[in-house]
């Protein structure tokens, strides 16, 4: 399998609305008060959401 077909197959498995369904935002980097919760459809972005302050 070539690299391009692997990339296409991998991207096809990602739901484009998955991040927003989890109330997240696709960004290149999460802000200091956010944490990564998922990946995004765009290859250079990750899904970030606000961190809750009661987590340790």
VOTI-285516 format. One record per residue (C-alpha): x, y, z. Coordinates in steps of 0.001 Angstrom, whole numbers, plus 524288, in hexadecimal, padded with zeros to 5 digits. Example, Ala and Ser with C-alpha at 12.3 -4.5 7.8 and 13.67 -1.06 7.14 Angstrom:
<atoms>
8300C7EE6C81E78;835667FBDC81BE4;
</atoms>
This chain:
<atoms>
800008000080000;8055780D487FC7C;80623818B8805E1;7FBA9820877FEB8;7F1B78158E7FF0D;7F4708139180D8C;7F24C8221B8100C;7E587822208086F;7E0C5815FE80F8A;7E45681BD781CB3;7DDA6828CE819E4;7D16F8220281524;7CFAF81C14822B0;7CF228296182968;7C19982F4F82ACF;7C2F383D9A826A9;7B951841DB8313E;7BEEC8395F83C09;7C6648447A84278;7BAE984DEE84290;7B1EE84339847B4;7BB078428485379;7BA428516C854D0;7C84F852D085049;7CF8985B80846BB;7D9428577F83C3E;7E60485ED383E2F;7F46885D2883B0A;7F77C85E0084993;7EEC285E1E85586;7EE9F86A3E85E12;7F4828696686BC1;7E7188678E871E8;7E32085CF78681F;7E64884E9D86655;7E6BB845E585A55;7DB3583C9D8599D;7DB9F8379284BA4;7E12B8396C83DFF;7DB118419383336;7D87683F08824EC;7E3458489D82167;7F05A84175822A3;7F74084C93829D7;7ECBA84F5A833E5;7E84784953840A1;7DB6784A45847CC;7DC498528385418;7D2818552685EDB;7D2BF85D2486B42;7D90F8561F876A3;7D0AC85526882AE;7D78485AC088E72;7D36E84FBC89792;7DC33845F48906F;7E990842F189605;
</atoms>
